[in-house]
Amino acid sequence: MLLIGRDCGEQTSGRVSPELPDESWALLVMTYDIAIDGNHHRLELDHVEGGWTCRLDGREIAVDAVLARPDVLSLRMDNKAYEVKCERVGGDMHLWVGSVRYAAEVRDPRSLRGRARVEDDHGPKKLTAPMPGKVVRILVSQGTQIEAGTGVLVVEAMKMQNEVKSPKKGTVQKILVMEGAAVNAGDVLAIVE
Amino acid sequence: MFKKILIANRGEIAVRVIRACHEMGIAAVAVYSDVDRASLHVRKADEAYPIGPAAASESYLNVQKILDVAARSGADAIHPGYGFLSENARFARACADAGVKFIGPTAAAMDAMGSKTRARQAMERVGIPFVPGTSRGLESFEQAEQVAERIGYPVMLKAAAGGGGKGMRLVHAPTELKSALEGARSEAERSFGDSEVYIEKAIINPRHIEMQILADEHGNTVYLGERECSLQRRHQKVVEEAPSPVVDADMRRRMGEFAVRVAQAAAYTNAGTVEFLVDQQKNFYFLEMNTRLQVEHPVTELVTGLDLVHLQIRIANGERLPFTQEQIQIRGHAIECRIYAEDPDNNYFPSPGKITLLLLPSGPGIRRDSGMYEGWTVPMDYDPLLAKLIGYGTDRDQAIGRLTRALNEYFVGGIKTNISLFRRILSNPDFRAAKMDTGFLDRLLKHQNVSAEVQTDSHAAEVAAIAAGMFALLGQAAAGAGERAVIADSPGKRPEPSNWKNAAYREGLR
């Protein structure tokens, strides 16, 4: 949650609504580092006299926005209308513009917190559950040499059995689950080295 | 008329039957497993009873528990929906013994049709055309080898008790036969508790077309026209339509009359469906009879103007069919999309989870039969069908246009669904030209999702960036039913804003 006035401190002038306490009302001026499908943008959002302006990568864009309901923004830019849906699952944020889905990461650049995730093809590879379900079968034993694409175990959910395959050639270093175990999406099932 | 009906099912079909009950002034009783307490069918029913753990075998498939609820609630009839106990003759018999009317065919008719091998034997006797193969289960691998050799490869192995593509294997060559037979047997055993498998000649790239029939308990049987169900993946139907673009009036009459004969041969009553395979020369072969209401029944309802669930209930109540064959007319065109909780980017794996945002289509020619709602967590224990979206139009093109428009309005957030797949199908030139067969979807999916989702607007990514910033700025005030982690753990975290502050933020957005 980002705060207006206190954390940002850029501008605190503007209208003060009589029925609201003083400190509650402030102009929203924020700068974000936003990654859309991995492409980084610098976004400055300003509130000006009943509307919004924003600078995206230094370019000024006039935008009119209405929060239609939680997680749904109606945006107007250059008279074009967009319905933008926000999907939040387990710490990830996706935005849908029409029927196109974008992965979004939002950072306040002043924060020291970084969320760099580097994909690494070398070293041990974790096999994770693609969905919540039950481990119905383990197809290889620890120590087995396998090829990329070899099925390692079978997870069942919603009447469907799905083989979890090794992403690389290597040795099955560890199997971390037993047959019959209930697993959640993302749980590490096995490690291939 | 019945006073109270128990619905021995869950999900969208339970909701659909509850609605029919209420439309007819009948009270509806729901049953639910431990993971379904929050499901929509429980909310819509007049009474609801828990029947045990998530595992279907201990709840929705447990005959005794369901009959106990029928007795406790005083229900005078049971509607089984589809799946679960709907084609279980033992259950139909147990209902009869308990003095509760089973809304469906008799146990004897189910016995005759429920096993694919027995159905074939019955059909042979009345001269119905069917695909060459065995009408009995295979006894050994050697026998399978001989039969396959005689009818010629490719062959299809099928579970006698089967359905939904479980226990089915396509075999191209003798070398594949052994492992396919073992695979089909063990899958049949796992899915149906019956490992009987039979063999048929595989017709390559057939169409799958089925005929809806209705039979009352006074000897009247009619057909309500066909449904084209050729769009399948892993032998599961994905898109269905009525009428079939390749069936003309004469073919419809011939298929319909065959279907009626099939039903009469089994002394069939209530609603049923006779499935046919249709080859490229439009020869049709009897495939099997489904002794239940089908998932795709709404497309028939839209083009005939009839309500099949109402009619099922009236037939079970002993009424005569209120129309003759000549009075049934097909008007317009209807197409159904089965919305599944599946991840298109991950080989259509099931994707259970919480629905954080749900935006619903409406408007002319759109019907939505759904079992989901915003904030509900889709359990991982059952079939991933969430809802059915059906488009109706004066003709096929208009139905496609309406359905496409409605798919663009439909948004299910928080879980993955196959909605994007339908956009690809509906915009595909072959689909538009009605050039379909059961291999259509596999071929479509082999091609990567190239430019199906053409970005109509080059600014879309910019729009996303701006909206992302706004959502972050608005924080909790703009967050729906999803997990709040994304924004709640952002820097500068502070206590929940109060309502008036939320209002102020919203105001500030205008």
Interface residues (C-beta under 8 A of the other chain):
Chain A: M1 L2 L3 D7 S17 L20 S24 W25 L28 M30 Y32 I34 I36 D37 N39 H41 L43 L45 H47 G50 G51 W52 C54 L56 I61 V63 A65 V66 L67 R69 P70 D71 V72 L73 L75 M77 K80 Y82 V84 K85 C86 E87 R88 V89 G90 G91 D92 M93 L95 W96 V97 G98 S99 V100 Y102 A104 V106 D108 R110 S111 R113 P130 M131 P132 G133 A157 M158 K159 M160 N162 A185
Chain B: A341 D343 N346 N347 F349 P350 S351 P352 G353 K354 T356 L357 L359 M380 D381 Y382 D383 P384 N408 F411 G413 G414 S420 R423 E453 Q455 T456 D457 H459 A460 A461 E462 V463 A464 A465 I466 A467 A468 G469 M470 F471 A472 L473 L474 G475 Q476 A477 A478 A479 G480 A481 G482 E483 R484 A485 V486 I487 A488 D489 S490 P491 G492 K493 R494 P497 W500 K501 A504 R506 G508 L509 R510
